[in-house]
Each structure stands twice: as structure tokens, then as C-alpha cells.
Amino acid sequence: MRSWMKKRRKRVPWWLAPLWVGWRLVTTIMEFTGRVVAVSLGFVLMLGGILLSLTLLGAIIGVPLIFVGVLLVLCGIF
């Protein structure tokens, strides 16, 4: 493995460890919440796009909604 590809772990002083653990917990919860919101919103947009695509005139807006919904779901999963 190349040297620039290695992840460098930063050492946290012992007296900052409780703050670091709390910060990591909050960021993990926020990341997970963001992913859940992205996937949920993606499914809602896909459902709305499918319902709009049932009508011929709504297909103009429905197909891009389906596309954006799929992209949001993929973004939330990966």
C-alpha cells in the first residue's frame, strides 16, 4: 500500500477522550440520520414519479422524479 493511501490515526490526549467519544457519537448519529432521510426521500420521489408517469402529461415530470429518487437512494446507501 502506498504511503499516501494509508489512513493516519490521530492520537487524542487522555483528558480530551470523553469529548472525542461524545463528538464521534454525535457525528455517527447525524450521518446515519442523513442516510435514512436520503433513502426515505428517494423512495417518496420514486413513488411520486411513478404515480405521475401513469398519466401521459405527468411523464414529463415523473421520469426525472424517478431518476432523482434513484440517485438519492443510491447516495444514501453508498
URCOR-V534810 format. One record per backbone hydrogen bond with DSSP energy under -1.0 kcal/mol. CO is the residue of the C=O (numbers start at 1). NH is the residue of the N-H. If there is no record, write none. Layout:
CO | NH
CO | NH
This chain:
13 | 16
16 | 20
17 | 21
18 | 22
19 | 23
20 | 24
21 | 25
22 | 26
23 | 27
24 | 28
25 | 29
26 | 30
27 | 31
28 | 32
29 | 33
30 | 34
31 | 35
32 | 36
33 | 37
34 | 38
35 | 39
36 | 40
37 | 41
38 | 42
39 | 43
40 | 44
41 | 45
42 | 46
43 | 47
44 | 48
45 | 49
46 | 50
47 | 51
48 | 52
49 | 53
52 | 55
58 | 62
59 | 63
61 | 65
62 | 66
63 | 67
64 | 68
65 | 69
66 | 70
67 | 71
68 | 72
69 | 73
70 | 74
71 | 75
72 | 76
73 | 77
74 | 78
